[in-house]
Amino acid sequence: MKIAKISILVSSIYLTGFVSIKPEPVITTYLQHPPFTLIKSVEKTLQQEKMEKINNIGKKSPSQISKKFLQSRLNNSIIPALDGFLTTYYGYLDYSNKDGRIAFPLRHSPANKVNLLISPQIKLVKVAKNTVGYADFEGKEDNMVFYSYEQKRDKNNALYWNVQKKTLPKNKRIDPLTITILTKAKNIFVEEGDFQTEENSNLILPNNIYVIGNKSNVKILLGALDFARYFEPIEMEMKKTSDTVDQTIINN
């Protein structure tokens, strides 16, 4: 079995620099910039799309050409920023920071499993006027994708993450084990497979979530204003423990 090895150096920095103000574990992941090979693949796709647009320019009015030009300048970034991706988990809400970090207090059990849902829309289902019972995903299934993360052990008892793409739940229910990144599926690439990890009280997901676009993210963030108040925002505090080490503390 081929297992991708997570950098021990990077992992140790994250673990020593990320603590909870209470003796409670956290669940955290970092969005990544895509590797060079993936960037080249995206560049090739964008170049093909641009050639198709050039060939179709003669069919459009001047106003349509101007609008399309502005959209392409805004949306066709080869390496989009990692920050600003709205994420929910177990009633909490967080935005990825400039380093791509997303973190929550760990609340579900068993803690060796977690799901990842990429969806531009969710719908809160109320059981009373101001009480939300659960959330569903909604919209076109082409814009959504669902993955399972599960910790397993190999024949040598080494711990690793197994990541697999799964069929979207038929009932559209977002269960408590699910981290939801609110964006279109085309904006995120998740590498499947096995990824070596280490024993830890915190749940550190592998670095296999790549940001390859940010199309419609502003529209999605504006739409989230309707339901964001029903989630508890993550509150973080930076504390300097030495000249070289900063601690990020979750205050929730």
Residue pairs with C-beta under 8 A, 6 or more apart in sequence:
1 154
1 194
2 193
2 194
3 154
3 158
3 160
3 193
3 194
3 195
3 196
4 191
4 193
4 194
4 195
4 196
4 206
4 208
5 195
5 196
6 195
6 196
6 197
6 206
6 207
7 207
8 198
10 207
11 197
11 198
11 204
14 28
14 30
14 204
15 200
15 202
15 204
16 245
17 245
17 246
17 247
17 248
18 26
18 28
18 103
18 202
18 247
18 248
19 247
19 248
19 249
20 26
20 105
20 249
20 250
21 237
21 249
21 250
21 251
24 105
24 106
25 105
25 106
25 111
25 201
25 202
25 203
26 103
26 104
26 105
26 106
26 202
26 203
26 250
27 89
27 103
27 104
27 105
27 106
27 114
27 179
27 202
27 203
27 205
28 101
28 102
28 103
28 104
28 202
28 203
28 204
28 205
29 101
29 102
29 103
29 179
29 204
29 205
29 207
29 209
30 99
30 100
30 101
30 102
30 207
30 209
31 82
31 85
31 96
31 100
31 101
31 102
31 209
31 210
31 211
32 82
32 100
32 207
32 208
32 209
32 210
32 211
33 79
33 82
33 210
33 211
34 42
34 79
34 189
34 210
34 211
34 212
35 210
38 189
38 210
38 212
39 78
39 79
42 78
42 212
43 78
46 76
46 78
50 72
50 76
53 68
53 72
57 65
60 68
75 213
75 214
75 215
77 213
77 214
80 187
80 211
80 212
80 213
80 214
81 98
81 211
81 214
82 96
82 97
82 98
82 99
82 100
82 211
83 95
83 96
83 97
83 98
83 99
83 100
84 95
84 96
84 214
84 217
84 221
85 95
85 96
85 102
85 181
85 182
85 183
85 211
85 217
86 93
86 94
86 95
86 181
86 182
86 183
86 220
86 221
86 224
87 93
87 94
87 95
87 96
87 102
87 179
87 180
87 181
87 182
88 94
88 122
88 135
88 179
88 180
88 182
88 231
89 104
89 107
89 178
89 179
89 180
90 104
90 107
90 108
90 176
91 107
91 231
91 232
92 104
92 105
92 107
92 231
92 232
92 233
92 234
92 252
93 228
93 231
93 232
93 233
93 234
94 102
94 103
94 104
94 233
94 234
96 102
100 211
101 248
102 179
102 181
103 234
103 236
103 248
103 250
104 179
104 234
104 250
105 250
105 252
106 202
106 203
107 176
108 114
108 176
108 177
111 203
112 150
112 151
113 148
113 149
113 150
113 151
113 177
114 149
114 177
114 178
114 179
114 203
114 205
115 146
115 147
115 148
115 149
115 166
115 175
115 177
115 178
115 179
116 146
116 147
116 148
116 149
116 178
116 179
116 180
116 181
116 190
116 209
117 137
117 144
117 145
117 146
117 147
117 174
117 178
117 179
117 180
117 181
118 144
118 145
118 146
118 180
118 181
118 183
118 184
118 185
118 187
118 188
118 190
119 137
119 138
119 139
119 143
119 144
119 180
119 181
119 182
119 185
120 139
120 143
120 144
120 182
120 183
120 184
120 216
120 220
121 137
121 138
121 139
121 143
121 182
121 220
121 223
122 135
122 136
122 137
122 138
122 174
122 180
122 182
122 227
123 135
123 136
123 137
123 138
124 132
124 134
124 135
124 227
124 230
125 132
125 133
125 134
125 135
125 136
126 132
126 133
127 133
132 230
134 173
134 174
135 173
135 174
135 180
136 171
136 172
136 173
136 174
137 144
137 168
137 172
137 174
137 180
138 172
141 168
142 185
143 184
143 185
143 186
144 168
144 185
145 165
145 168
145 185
145 188
145 190
146 165
146 166
146 167
146 168
146 169
147 163
147 164
147 165
147 166
147 190
147 192
148 162
148 163
148 164
148 166
149 161
149 162
149 163
149 205
149 206
150 161
150 162
151 159
151 160
151 161
151 162
151 197
152 159
152 160
152 161
152 162
152 194
153 159
153 160
154 160
158 196
159 196
159 197
159 198
159 199
160 194
160 195
160 196
160 197
161 194
161 195
161 196
161 197
161 205
161 206
162 193
162 194
163 190
163 191
163 192
163 193
163 194
163 195
163 206
163 208
164 192
165 190
165 192
169 175
174 180
181 188
181 209
182 220
182 221
182 224
183 214
183 216
183 217
183 220
184 213
184 215
184 216
184 220
186 212
186 213
186 215
187 211
187 212
187 213
187 214
187 215
187 217
188 209
188 210
188 211
188 212
189 209
189 210
189 212
190 208
190 209
190 210
191 208
191 210
192 208
193 208
195 206
195 208
197 204
197 206
232 252
234 250
234 252
235 250
235 251
235 252
236 248
236 249
236 250
236 251
237 248
237 249
237 251
238 246
238 247
238 248
238 249
239 246
239 247
239 249
240 246
240 247
241 247
